[in-house]
Every structure is written in C-alpha cells, then in structure tokens.
C-alpha cells in the first residue's frame, strides 16, 4: 500500500464508530488516495491535503455518475479523516469551498430506496438461505423479528440465552447490547412472542453446534461478509436488501403500538427507539421505514 493510502486508512480507522462505519470510511480513504495518485497529485501524508485536492476528488466522483447522497456520505468520511489529521478547518461542514453546497452535492434525499420486505419474498429468500447455511437463516429471522442491523444480528449470539429468559419470563422487551451503532444499548419490543422464542431456541441450538457462533467465521468482519454474500445470492438485493428486514419489523411494531392504544405519532416515536434512533426521529421512521410504495 502506498504511503498516503496507509496514512489515510489508519486515520479512518482511528476516527472510530461502528464496524460498518469504520469499514466504509477506510474504503473511502483508500479510494481518495488512489484517485489523487491517478490525478498525479503526489503527496505522502494527510497533512499535505489541500482544499483543491478534495474538490478535485469530488468532481471526479460526480463525473462517474455517483449519486449526491453517496457523495454526502463520502464527504462525511473524509471530514472525519481530516479531523483526525488535525485539519479541523477543512473538516468544517460549513467550509466555504468544501461544504456540500459548495461542492454541488447538497439537497439529496435521505429517504433511501429500501422497502419493507413482503412476507412471500421473505419466506422465499429464507428457504434458499436455509439450504445453504442454517446459521445465516436464523440470523435473518432474528433481524426480521427484532429489527436488527446486520452487525447486531451477527453478534446477537452473545445475548441469546438472556433473550430466551426474558421471553420466557413474559418481558415485553429484550435488550440489544452487542454490535449497536455507537455502542448504545437499547430495549426492543417483542412483537410475536411465539415466533421469537422458536427462533431464539433454534439459534441457541445452532450456535452450540457451530463453535458458539451463528456464522462460523474467525471474526465479526468475515462473519458479516459471509452472511451478506449468502443472503444476497438468495435474493436480498436492491429494494429488498438486508435492511428491508428492519423496515418490515418497523411496520409490524407500528401496528402493534397502534393496536395497543397509542396514536400514530406516538407509535412512530416508540418504533424509532426500538430501532435505536431515539424518540426524536419518529418522523424519519414514518417517512423512510414505513414508506408506502406504489404498485410493484
């Protein structure tokens, strides 16, 4: 790896965050270094980065027809790297030349392109995954019934027996501790108790015969990649990529709260907390997770 690549990737890792955030940021840092080299910008250290270098990189990415939303994410990663390099002025989102607006990448919607996975699609994909890897299949079920992110799903094996006790004891919520975004534990509402106890019991059984893991790989990173590859090959792609399992849980949880006497807005705020977004993002849940799509 060239010196600049190594330097930027190290800073990207040091900026911290969830596994996925750090992994994505490191890829972006590596891409930035490669792009600068291709543009014959010969610097060896992040401390030598200039405003013009970042602007050139963004223009080159936009020329590749990369979406504005993707570029906003890339700039967030680059700003984190710049902060770690001590270039806090350049890292300021309101920078005169490096703000999203100045770079021509502002205004993109955060609503995304995912949708709640329909039951028939879910069951079809699940059957295919079961044929390949029982651990990946039960991980997929846990994600669907608890609204888990992928890393939370893979690391849920550490909490399965605690969840089992909570369900048996009639608790309304279980605690999600491992793999959460920013390391923030949360309590998630149980929607279908009978289905969940069956899934958790099966997950415990699979893990006991799988070296204590749902996905028997040496490390979380490899386990996540293995899981993603399996479910992608089985059909969890595009609109129904793995995040669509969280969307489906969100729909179920919203209906659950409304049936229990909560208003629509209260239900959405509660679901936001179940998903790990906090109670102030009910509108985001309504607009993104519970989005009603047109005829498919």
C-alpha positions as CSV (number, residue, x, y, z in Angstrom):
1,X,0.0,0.0,0.0
2,X,1.3,3.5,-0.9
3,X,2.2,5.7,2.0
4,X,-0.7,8.1,1.5
5,X,-3.2,5.1,1.3
6,X,-1.8,3.7,4.6
7,X,-1.8,7.0,6.3
8,X,-5.4,7.9,5.3
9,X,-6.7,4.4,6.1
10,X,-5.1,4.5,9.5
11,X,-6.7,7.8,10.3
12,X,-10.1,6.5,9.0
13,X,-9.8,3.6,11.4
14,X,-8.8,5.8,14.4
15,X,-11.9,8.0,13.9
16,X,-13.9,5.2,15.5
17,X,-17.6,4.3,15.1
18,X,-19.5,1.1,14.4
19,X,-17.9,-1.7,12.5
20,X,-19.7,-0.8,9.3
21,X,-19.0,2.9,9.7
22,X,-15.3,2.3,10.2
23,X,-15.1,-0.3,7.3
24,X,-16.8,2.1,4.9
25,X,-14.7,5.0,5.9
26,X,-11.5,3.1,5.4
27,X,-12.6,2.1,1.9
28,X,-13.4,5.7,1.1
29,X,-10.0,6.9,2.4
30,X,-8.2,4.3,0.3
31,X,-10.3,5.4,-2.8
32,X,-9.4,9.0,-2.1
33,X,-5.6,8.2,-2.0
34,X,-5.9,6.1,-5.2
35,X,-7.8,8.9,-7.0
36,X,-5.2,11.5,-6.1
37,X,-2.4,9.3,-7.3
38,X,-4.2,8.8,-10.7
39,X,-4.6,12.6,-10.9
40,X,-0.8,12.8,-10.4
41,X,-1.2,14.6,-7.1
42,X,1.9,13.3,-5.3
43,X,1.6,13.8,-1.6
44,X,2.6,11.2,1.1
45,X,0.7,12.4,4.2
46,X,-2.8,13.6,5.1
47,X,-1.2,16.7,6.5
48,X,-0.4,17.8,2.9
49,X,-4.0,17.5,1.7
50,X,-5.4,20.8,0.3
51,X,-8.8,22.1,-0.3
52,X,-8.3,21.8,-4.1
53,X,-7.4,18.1,-3.7
54,X,-10.7,17.3,-2.0
55,X,-12.7,19.3,-4.5
56,X,-10.9,17.5,-7.4
57,X,-11.8,14.2,-5.9
58,X,-15.5,15.1,-5.5
59,X,-15.6,16.3,-9.1
60,X,-14.1,13.1,-10.4
61,X,-16.6,11.0,-8.5
62,X,-19.5,13.0,-9.8
63,X,-18.2,12.5,-13.3
64,X,-18.5,8.8,-12.6
65,X,-22.3,9.4,-12.1
66,X,-22.0,8.7,-8.3
67,X,-25.2,9.9,-6.6
68,X,-25.3,13.1,-4.4
69,X,-26.4,11.0,-1.4
70,X,-23.4,8.7,-1.8
71,X,-21.1,11.7,-2.1
72,X,-22.5,13.2,1.1
73,X,-21.6,10.0,2.9
74,X,-18.1,10.1,1.3
75,X,-17.6,13.7,2.4
76,X,-18.7,12.8,6.0
77,X,-16.0,10.1,6.0
78,X,-13.4,12.4,4.5
79,X,-14.2,15.1,7.1
80,X,-13.6,12.5,9.9
81,X,-10.2,11.7,8.4
82,X,-9.3,15.4,8.1
83,X,-10.3,15.9,11.8
84,X,-8.0,13.0,12.8
85,X,-5.2,14.6,10.7
86,X,-5.6,17.9,12.6
87,X,-7.1,19.7,9.7
88,X,-10.2,20.8,11.5
89,X,-10.7,24.0,9.4
90,X,-11.0,21.9,6.2
91,X,-13.2,19.4,8.1
92,X,-15.8,22.0,8.9
93,X,-19.1,21.1,7.1
94,X,-19.6,24.8,6.6
95,X,-16.3,25.4,4.9
96,X,-16.5,28.0,2.1
97,X,-15.2,25.6,-0.6
98,X,-15.8,22.2,0.9
99,X,-19.4,22.4,2.2
100,X,-21.8,20.1,0.5
101,X,-23.4,23.1,-1.2
102,X,-20.1,24.4,-2.5
103,X,-19.2,21.0,-3.9
104,X,-22.6,20.7,-5.6
105,X,-23.7,17.7,-3.6
106,X,-26.4,19.2,-1.3
107,X,-30.1,18.6,-1.5
108,X,-30.2,14.8,-1.9
109,X,-33.0,12.9,-0.2
110,X,-32.1,10.7,2.8
111,X,-35.2,8.6,2.2
112,X,-33.3,5.8,0.5
113,X,-34.5,3.1,-1.8
114,X,-35.3,0.2,0.6
115,X,-38.8,-1.1,1.4
116,X,-40.3,-3.4,4.0
117,X,-39.8,-7.0,2.6
118,X,-43.2,-8.7,1.8
119,X,-43.9,-12.0,3.6
120,X,-43.8,-14.0,0.4
121,X,-40.5,-12.6,-0.7
122,X,-39.1,-13.1,2.9
123,X,-40.2,-16.7,3.1
124,X,-38.8,-17.5,-0.4
125,X,-35.4,-16.0,0.4
126,X,-35.3,-17.6,3.8
127,X,-35.9,-21.1,2.3
128,X,-33.0,-20.6,-0.1
129,X,-30.7,-19.4,2.7
130,X,-31.6,-22.4,4.9
131,X,-30.4,-24.7,2.1
132,X,-27.0,-23.0,2.2
133,X,-26.4,-22.1,5.9
134,X,-28.7,-22.7,8.9
135,X,-26.9,-20.1,10.9
136,X,-27.3,-17.4,8.3
137,X,-31.0,-18.4,8.0
138,X,-31.7,-18.0,11.8
139,X,-29.7,-14.7,11.7
140,X,-32.0,-13.5,9.0
141,X,-35.0,-14.5,11.1
142,X,-33.6,-12.6,14.2
143,X,-33.1,-9.5,12.1
144,X,-36.7,-9.7,10.7
145,X,-38.4,-10.2,14.1
146,X,-36.3,-7.8,16.1
147,X,-35.3,-5.1,13.6
148,X,-31.6,-5.8,14.0
149,X,-28.8,-4.2,11.9
150,X,-26.5,-6.8,10.3
151,X,-23.7,-6.4,12.9
152,X,-26.2,-6.7,15.7
153,X,-27.6,-9.8,14.1
154,X,-24.2,-11.5,13.9
155,X,-23.2,-10.5,17.4
156,X,-26.6,-11.5,18.9
157,X,-25.3,-14.9,19.7
158,X,-23.8,-13.3,22.9
159,X,-27.3,-12.4,24.1
160,X,-29.4,-15.4,23.0
161,X,-29.7,-17.0,26.4
162,X,-30.5,-13.7,28.1
163,X,-33.2,-13.1,25.4
164,X,-34.5,-16.6,26.0
165,X,-35.0,-15.9,29.7
166,X,-36.7,-12.5,29.0
167,X,-39.2,-14.1,26.6
168,X,-40.0,-17.0,28.9
169,X,-40.4,-14.6,31.9
170,X,-43.0,-12.6,29.9
171,X,-41.0,-9.4,29.4
172,X,-42.2,-7.0,26.8
173,X,-38.8,-6.0,25.6
174,X,-35.3,-7.5,25.2
175,X,-32.1,-5.6,25.4
176,X,-29.8,-5.3,22.3
177,X,-26.3,-4.8,23.5
178,X,-23.7,-6.0,21.0
179,X,-22.9,-4.5,17.6
180,X,-25.1,-1.5,18.1
181,X,-24.4,1.8,16.4
182,X,-22.1,3.9,18.6
183,X,-22.2,1.2,21.3
184,X,-25.6,2.4,22.5
185,X,-27.7,-0.5,24.0
186,X,-31.4,-0.3,23.5
187,X,-34.6,-2.1,24.5
188,X,-36.6,-3.6,21.6
189,X,-40.2,-4.6,21.7
190,X,-41.2,-8.2,21.2
191,X,-43.9,-8.3,18.6
192,X,-44.5,-12.1,18.0
193,X,-43.5,-13.9,21.2
194,X,-44.2,-17.4,20.0
195,X,-42.3,-16.9,16.8
196,X,-39.4,-15.2,18.6
197,X,-39.0,-18.0,21.2
198,X,-38.9,-20.6,18.5
199,X,-36.2,-18.6,16.6
200,X,-34.1,-17.9,19.7
201,X,-34.2,-21.5,20.8
202,X,-33.2,-22.6,17.3
203,X,-30.4,-20.0,17.2
204,X,-29.0,-21.3,20.6
205,X,-29.1,-24.9,19.2
206,X,-27.3,-23.9,16.0
207,X,-24.7,-21.9,17.9
208,X,-23.9,-24.8,20.2
209,X,-23.0,-27.0,17.3
210,X,-21.3,-24.1,15.4
211,X,-18.4,-23.2,17.7
212,X,-20.6,-20.8,19.7
213,X,-21.4,-18.7,16.6
214,X,-24.3,-18.2,14.3
215,X,-21.8,-17.8,11.4
216,X,-18.7,-19.9,12.0
217,X,-16.0,-17.5,10.8
218,X,-12.9,-16.2,12.6
219,X,-14.0,-12.6,13.4
220,X,-17.0,-10.4,13.1
221,X,-15.9,-8.9,9.8
222,X,-15.6,-12.2,8.0
223,X,-18.9,-13.4,9.5
224,X,-20.7,-10.3,8.3
225,X,-19.3,-10.7,4.8
226,X,-20.2,-14.4,4.7
227,X,-23.8,-13.6,5.8
228,X,-24.2,-10.8,3.3
229,X,-22.9,-12.9,0.5
230,X,-25.4,-15.7,1.3
231,X,-28.5,-13.6,1.6
232,X,-27.5,-11.5,-1.4
233,X,-27.2,-14.6,-3.5
234,X,-30.6,-15.8,-2.2
235,X,-32.3,-12.6,-3.3
236,X,-31.9,-9.9,-0.6
237,X,-30.8,-7.2,-3.1
238,X,-31.9,-3.8,-4.3
239,X,-35.1,-2.7,-2.7
240,X,-35.2,-5.8,-0.5
241,X,-31.6,-5.7,0.6
242,X,-30.9,-6.9,4.3
243,X,-32.1,-3.5,5.7
244,X,-35.6,-4.3,4.4
245,X,-35.9,-6.7,7.3
246,X,-35.7,-3.8,9.7
247,X,-38.3,-2.0,7.6
248,X,-40.7,-4.9,7.9
249,X,-40.1,-5.0,11.7
250,X,-40.9,-1.3,11.8
251,X,-44.2,-1.8,10.1
252,X,-45.2,-4.6,12.5
253,X,-44.1,-2.6,15.5
254,X,-46.0,0.5,14.4
255,X,-49.2,-1.6,14.0
256,X,-48.6,-3.3,17.4
257,X,-48.4,0.1,19.2
258,X,-51.5,1.5,17.5
259,X,-53.5,-1.7,18.4
260,X,-52.4,-1.1,22.0
261,X,-53.9,2.4,22.1
262,X,-51.1,4.7,21.0
263,X,-51.5,7.4,18.4
264,X,-49.7,7.2,15.1
265,X,-47.1,9.7,16.1
266,X,-46.6,8.0,19.5
267,X,-46.2,4.7,17.8
268,X,-43.6,6.0,15.3
269,X,-41.6,7.6,18.2
270,X,-41.7,4.3,20.1
271,X,-40.6,2.4,17.0
272,X,-37.8,4.8,16.5
273,X,-36.5,3.9,19.9
274,X,-36.9,0.2,19.2
275,X,-34.7,0.6,16.1
276,X,-32.1,2.6,18.0
277,X,-32.8,6.0,16.6
278,X,-34.1,7.7,19.7
279,X,-37.6,9.1,20.4
280,X,-37.0,12.3,18.3
281,X,-36.9,10.5,15.0
282,X,-40.5,9.3,14.7
283,X,-41.0,11.4,11.5
284,X,-37.9,9.7,10.0
285,X,-39.4,6.3,10.7
286,X,-42.7,7.4,9.2
287,X,-41.0,8.8,6.1
288,X,-38.4,6.1,5.5
289,X,-39.1,2.8,7.3
290,X,-42.9,2.9,6.9
291,X,-42.8,4.5,3.5
292,X,-45.8,3.3,1.4
293,X,-44.6,2.3,-2.1
294,X,-46.8,2.4,-5.2
295,X,-47.9,-0.7,-7.0
296,X,-45.0,-3.1,-7.6
